[in-house]
C-alpha cells in the first residue's frame, strides 16, 4: 500500500495515476481487511489515504491534460466511497457487502430514523459525485477510462440497490416522521432527483432497479412534500388506512399514549415524537465511453 501511494503521489503521468487509482479501487472491492483499513484512515491517524489529488495536472499532451480531470474526479470518487463506507459499515460492491437481501432488509429495519437518514444522505453523496464525472466524449476509446467507469458503474448499481432499500423503508415510516425528519428527507430526495439528468446519459443501459428508484423518489417527494401546517405543527394527513411503520415505529400508534409511553432507541417506535410535531400521511448499467 505504501509503495502504491508513493507511486500515485509522485507521478506526473495521468495514465499512471489512473492505473494506480484503479488498483486502489480493486483493493476497496476485493482487498483484505487490513489493506482496506489502511486506505480508510487518513495519514494523520496512521493510515495510507493520500487521495488528495486536486492539484494534479499533466500538460504533456492535450489528451493527458483531459485525462488529468479524470484523475482528479476519480480520486474524489474513491474518497466518497470511503466516506460512505464509514457510515454504512461496509464498502459498496465489495465482498463484505454481499449479504443476502433478507439480512440487509433486517439491518435497515432496525435503524432509527436519524441513522437511516444519515445512511441515505451518504449514499446520495455517491450519486452526486458520479454525476460530476468529466464528459467521456473527449476520451473516446481510452481503455483506462473505460475500465474505471465500468468499476464506477458497478458501485452506482450497488448504491442504487442500497438507496432503494432505505427509501423504501422510509415509505413505511412516513406516519412516524417528525416534521424536521420529513423536511430533511424531502431535501435528500431533491438532491437525488437533481442527479438524474446527468446520470441518465452516462448509463445507457436501463436497469429495473434504477427505474424503480426514480419512480419511488418522485412518489415520495410528492407525498412527503404535501405538508400542511396546523397551529405551528407540521402534519401530513392521509385519509384511509394508516401507513405501516417499522418493527418499532410501526407499533406506537396501536397502544402507546403519553401517560404510559416508554422511550426506545429505534426511531421506528416514534416514541420521541409524542408531545411534539406528529406527522400523519396525506393522503438498475453500462457506462458510455
C-alpha positions as CSV (number, residue, x, y, z in Angstrom):
1,X,0.0,0.0,0.0
2,X,2.8,2.4,0.9
3,X,4.6,1.8,-2.5
4,X,1.3,2.2,-4.4
5,X,0.6,5.5,-2.7
6,X,4.1,6.8,-3.2
7,X,3.8,6.0,-6.9
8,X,0.5,7.8,-7.2
9,X,1.6,10.9,-5.4
10,X,5.0,11.3,-7.2
11,X,3.9,10.5,-10.8
12,X,3.1,13.4,-13.2
13,X,1.6,11.0,-15.8
14,X,-2.2,10.9,-15.9
15,X,-2.2,7.4,-17.3
16,X,0.0,6.1,-14.4
17,X,-2.1,8.0,-11.9
18,X,-5.4,6.5,-13.2
19,X,-3.9,3.0,-13.1
20,X,-2.8,3.5,-9.5
21,X,-6.3,4.6,-8.6
22,X,-7.9,1.7,-10.4
23,X,-5.7,-0.6,-8.2
24,X,-6.9,1.2,-5.1
25,X,-10.5,0.7,-6.3
26,X,-9.9,-3.0,-6.6
27,X,-8.5,-3.0,-3.1
28,X,-11.7,-1.4,-1.8
29,X,-13.7,-4.1,-3.6
30,X,-11.7,-7.2,-3.1
31,X,-8.7,-6.4,-0.9
32,X,-8.0,-7.7,2.6
33,X,-9.5,-6.1,5.6
34,X,-6.0,-4.8,6.6
35,X,-5.5,-3.0,3.3
36,X,-9.0,-1.6,3.3
37,X,-8.5,-0.3,6.8
38,X,-5.2,1.4,5.9
39,X,-6.9,3.0,2.9
40,X,-9.8,4.2,5.0
41,X,-7.6,6.1,7.6
42,X,-6.0,9.5,6.9
43,X,-2.2,9.8,7.3
44,X,-2.5,11.9,10.4
45,X,-4.1,8.9,12.1
46,X,-1.5,6.5,10.8
47,X,-3.4,5.4,7.6
48,X,-2.4,5.4,4.0
49,X,-5.1,7.6,2.5
50,X,-3.2,10.0,0.2
51,X,-6.0,10.6,-2.3
52,X,-6.0,14.4,-2.3
53,X,-5.1,14.9,-6.0
54,X,-7.0,18.2,-6.5
55,X,-3.8,19.9,-7.9
56,X,-2.9,17.1,-10.3
57,X,-2.1,18.3,-13.8
58,X,-0.5,16.6,-16.8
59,X,0.2,19.1,-19.5
60,X,2.4,17.0,-21.7
61,X,-0.3,16.5,-24.4
62,X,-3.8,17.7,-24.9
63,X,-5.1,14.2,-24.3
64,X,-3.2,13.9,-21.0
65,X,-4.5,17.3,-20.0
66,X,-8.0,16.0,-20.5
67,X,-7.2,12.8,-18.6
68,X,-6.0,14.9,-15.7
69,X,-9.6,15.9,-15.0
70,X,-10.4,12.2,-14.8
71,X,-7.6,11.7,-12.2
72,X,-8.9,14.4,-10.0
73,X,-12.5,13.2,-10.3
74,X,-11.7,9.5,-9.8
75,X,-9.7,10.3,-6.6
76,X,-12.6,12.3,-5.3
77,X,-15.0,9.5,-6.1
78,X,-12.9,6.9,-4.2
79,X,-12.8,9.4,-1.3
80,X,-16.6,9.5,-1.3
81,X,-16.8,5.7,-1.4
82,X,-14.6,5.6,1.7
83,X,-16.7,8.3,3.5
84,X,-19.9,6.4,2.7
85,X,-18.4,3.1,3.9
86,X,-17.6,4.8,7.2
87,X,-21.3,5.5,7.6
88,X,-22.7,2.2,6.2
89,X,-20.1,-0.1,7.9
90,X,-19.2,-1.8,4.6
91,X,-17.9,-0.8,1.2
92,X,-20.3,-0.7,-1.7
93,X,-19.9,-3.5,-4.2
94,X,-17.2,-5.2,-2.0
95,X,-17.1,-8.8,-0.8
96,X,-18.1,-7.5,2.7
97,X,-21.4,-6.2,1.3
98,X,-22.5,-9.4,-0.3
99,X,-25.1,-10.3,2.3
100,X,-28.5,-11.7,1.3
101,X,-31.5,-9.4,0.8
102,X,-33.3,-10.6,3.9
103,X,-30.4,-9.8,6.2
104,X,-29.9,-6.5,4.5
105,X,-33.5,-5.6,4.9
106,X,-33.4,-6.7,8.5
107,X,-30.5,-4.5,9.2
108,X,-32.2,-1.4,7.7
109,X,-35.5,-2.0,9.6
110,X,-33.5,-2.0,12.8
111,X,-32.2,1.5,12.2
112,X,-33.6,4.6,13.9
113,X,-35.0,7.4,11.6
114,X,-31.9,9.5,12.3
115,X,-29.5,6.7,11.4
116,X,-31.4,5.8,8.3
117,X,-31.4,9.4,7.1
118,X,-27.7,9.5,7.7
119,X,-27.1,6.4,5.6
120,X,-29.3,7.6,2.7
121,X,-27.6,11.0,2.8
122,X,-24.2,9.2,2.5
123,X,-25.5,7.2,-0.4
124,X,-26.9,10.2,-2.2
125,X,-23.4,11.8,-1.9
126,X,-22.1,8.9,-4.1
127,X,-24.7,9.7,-6.8
128,X,-23.7,13.3,-6.6
129,X,-20.0,12.5,-7.1
130,X,-20.7,10.1,-10.0
131,X,-22.8,12.8,-11.7
132,X,-19.7,15.1,-11.6
133,X,-17.7,12.8,-13.9
134,X,-16.0,14.5,-16.8
135,X,-17.6,14.2,-20.2
136,X,-16.4,10.9,-21.7
137,X,-16.8,12.2,-25.2
138,X,-13.3,13.7,-25.1
139,X,-11.6,10.4,-24.2
140,X,-13.5,8.1,-26.6
141,X,-11.7,4.7,-26.9
142,X,-9.5,5.2,-23.9
143,X,-9.3,1.7,-22.3
144,X,-8.2,3.0,-18.9
145,X,-11.2,5.4,-18.6
146,X,-13.4,2.6,-19.9
147,X,-12.2,0.3,-17.1
148,X,-12.6,2.8,-14.3
149,X,-16.1,3.8,-15.4
150,X,-17.0,0.1,-15.5
151,X,-16.0,-0.1,-11.9
152,X,-17.9,3.1,-11.1
153,X,-21.0,1.7,-12.8
154,X,-21.0,-1.3,-10.5
155,X,-20.7,1.0,-7.5
156,X,-23.5,3.0,-8.9
157,X,-25.8,0.0,-9.1
158,X,-24.8,-1.1,-5.6
159,X,-25.7,2.4,-4.4
160,X,-29.0,2.2,-6.3
161,X,-29.9,-1.0,-4.5
162,X,-29.0,0.3,-1.1
163,X,-30.8,3.6,-1.6
164,X,-33.9,1.8,-2.9
165,X,-33.9,-0.3,0.2
166,X,-33.5,2.7,2.5
167,X,-36.1,4.9,0.8
168,X,-38.5,2.0,0.6
169,X,-38.2,1.6,4.3
170,X,-39.0,5.3,4.8
171,X,-42.1,4.8,2.7
172,X,-43.3,2.5,5.5
173,X,-42.4,5.0,8.2
174,X,-43.9,8.2,6.8
175,X,-46.5,8.4,9.5
176,X,-43.8,8.2,12.2
177,X,-41.6,11.0,10.9
178,X,-41.2,14.2,12.9
179,X,-41.6,17.4,11.0
180,X,-37.8,18.1,10.9
181,X,-37.2,14.5,9.7
182,X,-39.7,14.9,6.9
183,X,-38.1,18.1,5.8
184,X,-34.6,16.6,5.8
185,X,-36.0,13.6,3.9
186,X,-37.5,15.8,1.2
187,X,-34.2,17.7,0.8
188,X,-32.3,14.4,0.4
189,X,-34.9,13.3,-2.3
190,X,-34.5,16.6,-4.1
191,X,-30.7,16.2,-4.1
192,X,-31.0,12.7,-5.5
193,X,-33.5,13.8,-8.2
194,X,-31.1,16.5,-9.3
195,X,-28.6,13.8,-10.2
196,X,-31.0,12.0,-12.6
197,X,-30.5,14.3,-15.6
198,X,-26.7,13.9,-15.5
199,X,-26.7,10.2,-14.6
200,X,-29.1,9.1,-17.3
201,X,-26.9,9.8,-20.3
202,X,-23.9,8.3,-18.6
203,X,-25.5,4.9,-18.1
204,X,-27.1,3.9,-21.5
205,X,-28.4,0.5,-20.4
206,X,-31.5,0.7,-18.3
207,X,-31.9,-1.4,-15.2
208,X,-35.1,-2.2,-13.4
209,X,-33.7,-1.1,-10.1
210,X,-32.7,2.4,-11.3
211,X,-36.2,2.9,-12.9
212,X,-37.8,1.7,-9.6
213,X,-35.6,4.2,-7.7
214,X,-36.5,7.2,-9.7
215,X,-40.2,6.3,-9.6
216,X,-40.1,5.9,-5.8
217,X,-38.2,9.2,-5.4
218,X,-40.9,11.1,-7.4
219,X,-43.7,9.4,-5.5
220,X,-42.3,10.1,-2.0
221,X,-41.2,13.6,-2.8
222,X,-44.8,14.4,-3.7
223,X,-46.3,12.6,-0.7
224,X,-43.9,13.9,1.9
225,X,-43.9,17.4,0.3
226,X,-47.6,17.7,0.8
227,X,-47.2,19.3,4.3
228,X,-50.0,21.2,5.9
229,X,-49.4,23.5,8.8
230,X,-51.9,23.5,11.7
231,X,-51.2,25.8,14.6
232,X,-47.5,25.8,14.0
233,X,-47.3,22.0,13.8
234,X,-46.4,20.2,10.6
235,X,-48.9,17.5,9.8
236,X,-49.0,15.0,6.9
237,X,-52.6,13.9,6.6
238,X,-53.8,10.9,4.6
239,X,-57.3,9.6,4.6
240,X,-57.9,5.9,4.9
241,X,-55.6,3.3,6.5
242,X,-52.6,4.3,8.5
243,X,-49.1,3.7,7.0
244,X,-47.2,0.7,8.2
245,X,-44.2,1.7,10.2
246,X,-41.1,-0.4,11.1
247,X,-40.9,-3.1,13.7
248,X,-40.5,-0.4,16.3
249,X,-42.0,2.8,14.8
250,X,-44.9,0.8,13.5
251,X,-46.1,-0.2,16.9
252,X,-46.6,3.1,18.7
253,X,-49.9,4.1,17.1
254,X,-51.7,1.0,18.5
255,X,-51.3,1.0,22.2
256,X,-49.0,3.8,23.4
257,X,-50.2,7.1,24.9
258,X,-48.4,9.9,26.5
259,X,-49.1,8.7,30.1
260,X,-47.7,5.2,29.6
261,X,-45.0,5.5,26.9
262,X,-41.6,4.1,27.2
263,X,-38.6,5.5,25.3
264,X,-36.8,3.2,22.9
265,X,-33.7,3.8,20.9
266,X,-35.1,2.8,17.5
267,X,-36.7,5.6,15.5
268,X,-39.4,3.2,14.3
269,X,-41.2,3.3,17.6
270,X,-41.5,7.0,17.2
271,X,-42.0,7.5,20.9
272,X,-39.9,10.6,21.0
273,X,-42.4,12.1,18.7
274,X,-45.2,12.2,21.4
275,X,-45.9,15.6,22.6
276,X,-44.1,17.2,19.7
277,X,-44.8,17.5,16.0
278,X,-46.8,14.4,15.0
279,X,-47.0,13.6,11.3
280,X,-49.7,11.6,9.7
281,X,-49.6,10.9,6.0
282,X,-51.6,12.7,3.3
283,X,-53.1,11.4,1.6
284,X,-30.9,-0.8,-12.4
285,X,-25.8,-0.3,-16.2
286,X,-23.3,0.2,-18.9
287,X,-21.2,3.4,-18.9
288,X,-21.0,5.3,-22.1
289,X,-17.3,6.0,-23.1
